[in-house]
């Protein structure tokens, strides 16, 4: 992860041994990294499509070797638009020859990660083969896995083994500290008056920045309305048995108007992340996920409006993708009713604790983190 990293800082980063990046944001950034020996991994996800800003610039290179990938695709999006086939179609949109786009989606990545025997049709390679009806539409007609046909004329013909649901599934939501409303409410160092607050601002690109605002304090608690429009609480609750209390900050830009959204999908440490306008609703959403082993929960007015249970590590479901897609679409509708209008609404907070994406993030180890310096930022400062 190195979005927007350029110049000397990029050189130092690469000297540490990094050789690929799937977080490109700009075309000139991608070209610079390509020239320095980085393998760009171009992705299309439910959160957006940066390929359209990057590919035209990369095409200026005299020799272009890149790999294609996906990242965070919602179930319904996966069913409707596809997976790697979708990314290949995006390359064709930019005029890339089908054979080259398919090479980028198969062989280049396999070679980079030294997955010997993968990525090509040749002696000594695994007999995993996809036959297409059309190179332009990239729709699978027949699929062979290990030499055995599993898809014929676009239809699955091989049985899929049911997951071993009879085996016990451990609840991986282990919250050690007793959670109360006070634990989810930032305590100001002054009893009453005005104080400076460092605020995380979420941009539509999912990048963040730091803003400084003045807040009103009453009985050591910040008046949320005094921070300006569109500000909510954001807390990361340790769920892997860590002994420390939740870290709580203030977030602007999520557009949450009421209620709370909680998730155990919180890249990449996957603690429990909850955003809310009401600490009561935040607590309700947290308790719902702790009880079911993780997932996504939406709460408002003291009640759970809906949830998607992800019992496998709080990240995965045992349900068929079509069934899971319906559940996620319902979550998206509920979240939209609370005001969130970002792409992939139910997953809109999942990277706010990803402490490698600029410019500030939240960490369970100390609250607001400056990504560039890896130093923590005090939530409050004296005016």
N, C-alpha and C positions, 0 to 999 in steps of 0.2 A: 504494500500500500504506500504509494508515494505521489498522491495527486498534487500537481502544480509545483513539485520540487524541481528546481532549475539550478544551473550554474555550479558554483563551487560546492554548495550544499549537496547537489545531486552527485557530483564527483565523489565526495566523501562517502555518501550513502552507498554508491556502487563499489567503492573500494572495500567495503565491509563484506562483499560477496553477493549482493543482490543482483539477479540477472533477468528479472522480468517484472512487469507491472500491469495489473488489471484495473488500475484506478485513474487512467488518463482522462483529462477533462478538456484539453485543447489540442488543436492540430499542431501548432508550433512546438508545444511541449512534447508531443509524441515523436515528432521528427528529431528533436534534440536527443531524446532518449534512444531512439533507433540508431543514431549516429554514434552514440557512446557504447553501443553493444547490448543494449537492453532489448529483450524480446517483448514487444507490445502485445498484450492480450486484449483484444477488442471485444467488448461485451455488450449485450443487449439484455436488459432486465425489466422487471415491472416498474422500476423506479425511473427509468428513462433510457434514452438512446443517445449516447455521446458519439457513436460512430459517425454520424452525419457531420459532426464538427471536426472529426479527426481524420477520416479517410482521405478527403481531398488533399490535405497537407502531406500526408504520408506518401501519396502517389508521386510527390516530387522527388522522392529518393530514387537513385539510379538502380538500386536493388532492394526489393521489399520482401522481407520474410517476417510474417507476423502469425500469431495464432488467434483463434476465435474461442470465445467462451461465453457462458451465461453467469448470472449471479442474482440470487433472490428473485425467483419467479413465482408468483402466486399460482395456486392450483388452477383457477379458472383461466388465467392467462396462458398457462401451459397447455391446457386442453384446447383453447381457441387458436392460439398463435404458434404453438410448437416450441421446440427446444433449440438444438443446434441448427435444425433446418431453417428456423426463423433467422438466425444470425447469418447463415449462408445467403438467404434471400436478401438480406440487408446489403451484403457485399455486391450482389448482382445489381442492386439498385444503383450502386456507384460505378457500374460498368466493369467490375472485375469479371474476368472470364470464369465460367463455372468450374472448370478443372482446377484453376488456381484457388478459388474460394473453398472448394472441397478439400484441397491439400492443406489450406490453413486451418480447416476445422478438424482435420484428422492427423495427418502425418507430422506436421510441425510441432504440435503440442506433445505428441507421443515421444518424439525424438528428444525434445527439450528435457522432458522428465525421465528420460532413459527407460521408457516403457517398451522394452524390446519385444518385437513380435506384434505390436499394435500399430494401427494407423495406415496400413497399406494392404493391397492384395498382391502377395508375392510368396515364393517358396519360403517356408520357415515362419510365416506369419500366421496368427490365429485366423481361422476361417469365419470371421465375423464380417458379413457382407450385407450391404444395403443396395437394393436395386430400385431405381427411380423411374417413374413414368415419364418424367420430364426434367431435364437439367435446369430449366428456367423456373419451374414451380417448386422443385425440391420436395416432392411428396413421395414418401416411401411406399413402394408397391409390394416388394418381397424383402424379407429380412431373414438372414441366416445367422445363428449364433453357434459357434463351435461346429459349423458345418451342417447344423440341423435347421430346417426351415421353421420359423416361428410366426411369421406373418406372410400371408398369401393374399394377393389382390387387395392389399390395404387392411386386411382383417387378421386379428390375432387368432392363430389356430393351435397354439401350444398352451397347455394349462399353466397357470401361475400358481405356485405353491402358496398356500395360505401361511401367513406369518405364525410363528408358534405362540399363539395367544394364551395357551394353557400354562405357559411358564410364568412365574411371578414377575411382575414388573415393579421395580423399586421406585418409590417416590423420591425424586432427586431434588425436591424443594426443601432444603434443610435450613430454616431460618432460626438462628440461635438466640438472637436478642428478642425479648418480648416487644411486639410492635404496638405502639399507642399513637394517638393523634399528635402528641407532643414530639414523638420521635420523628414524625414526618413534617414537622413545622420548624423552619429555621429560627434559631434564637439569636436575636440581635444583641450586641454587647452593651447597648444602652436600654434603659427602661422605657423612655419616652422621648420624642423629638424627631429630628431628621438625621438620616445616615446615608452614606454612599453605598450603593449595591453594584457589584459586578454581575452582569446579566449575560446569559448565553442567548444569542440570536440565531435562529434557524432560517437559512435562506432556502428558496425553492429548489436550489441545486443540491440540497442536503449538506452543503458545507455550512459551517457555523462561524460566527465572529463574536468578539467581546464588545459589549456596550456598558457604559457607566451611567447610572441614573440615581436620582435622589428619591429616597423612600421615607414615608412616615412610619414611625414606630409607636406602638401602644402596648405597654406591659410586655416589652421585649419581643413582641411579634410584629412583623412587617404587615402593613396594610397593603394587600395585594393590588388593590385598585390604584394605589398611589404610584405604582411602578409604571403605569401607562396602560395602553390598550393591549389586549392579546398577550397577557402574561399569565403563566401558570406555574405550578410547582413541578419539579422533575426530581425524582428520587431513584437511586439505585440501591436495592436491598440485597445484601449478600445472601445467596441461597445455597452455597456449597459448604456450609458448616463453619464459615469464618465467624470469629467472635465479635467483630466490630459492628457498630450501629449503622443504619442507613446513612448515605450521603444525600443531602438535599440541596438543590439550587433553584434558581428562577430561570424560566425559559420563555422567550418571546418568539413568535413566528409559527407556532404549531397551529394556531387559530382555534384552539380548544376553548369553547365558550362556557361549558359546564361539565360536570361529571369527571370521570377518570378512565384512562386506558392503561392497562397493565399487560406486560408480556415477559415471558422467560426467554424469548428470542431476543438476545441483546448482545450483538457481536462485540468482541469475540470471546469474552469471558462468560457470557450468558448467565449473568445474575438476573435478578428480577427488576425490571425497569418499569416505573409507573409515572405517568404524567397526569396531573389533575388540577382542577380549579378548586376542589374541595378535598381537604385531607380526610374527611369522613368517607367520601367515595373512593379515595385512593386506598384506604384501609380495607374497605369492602372488596375491592378488586384483588388486592393482594391475598386476602384470606381465601377467596375463591380459587386462585391458582395454587395456593399452598395445599388446599384440600384435594385437588384433582391431579396433582403432579406436574403442573405447569401448562403453559399454552398462552392464550390471549383472552383477556376478560375486559368487558366494558361495564361500568357502573354509573348510576346517576340516582340522586335522591335516596341514597342509602340502600339501593337494590342492584343486584346483578342483572343487567339487561340482556346479556348474552355472553357466551364464551366458546372458544374452540379448545378442546382438550388435546394436549400433546404429551401423552404419558411417557413416551420414550425420551428420557433425559430432558423433558420439558421442551423438546425441539421437534419431535417427529410424531406422526400419527400412524395408527394401524389400520385406518379406514381407507377404502379405495379413493383414488384421487377425485373422482366425480362427486362422491359424497362430501369429501373435505372441501371441495370447491364451493358447494352450496353453503356450507357453514361459514366459510371465509367471506362470501358475498354478503351474508347476513351481518357479519361483523362490520364489514365496510359500510353497509347502510346505517348501522347504529352509530358508528364513529362519525359519519357524515352529519347525522342529526345533532351531534354534539359540537359540530363546527369545523372539524378537521377536513380540509379540502386538498391535501397533498395526494400525489400518486400513491397507489397501494395503501389506502388510508389505514387499514388495520396493522400494517407493518411500518407506519410512518415514523415511529420512534426507535426502531430496532438498531440503528447505527449511532445513536446519540452517546453511547458509552464506548464507541470504537475509537480508542485513544491514539489512532494513527492518522485520522482524517482531520484536516485543518478546520478551524483554527483553535477552537476550544471544545472540550468534551467533558463528560462527567465520569468520574471514577469512584468505585466504592472505597478506594484507599484514601481519598482526601477531598472529594468534591470536584470543583472546577479545575481542569488541567489545561495548561498551555501546551498544545501538541508540539510546537516547534522546539520549545526549551525543555519539555517534560518536567516542568515545575508547576506546583499547585498554586492557584490564584485564590487569595482570600475572598470570601463571599461578601464581606463588608469592609468598608474603609471609612476613615474619619474625614468629614467635610472640612 
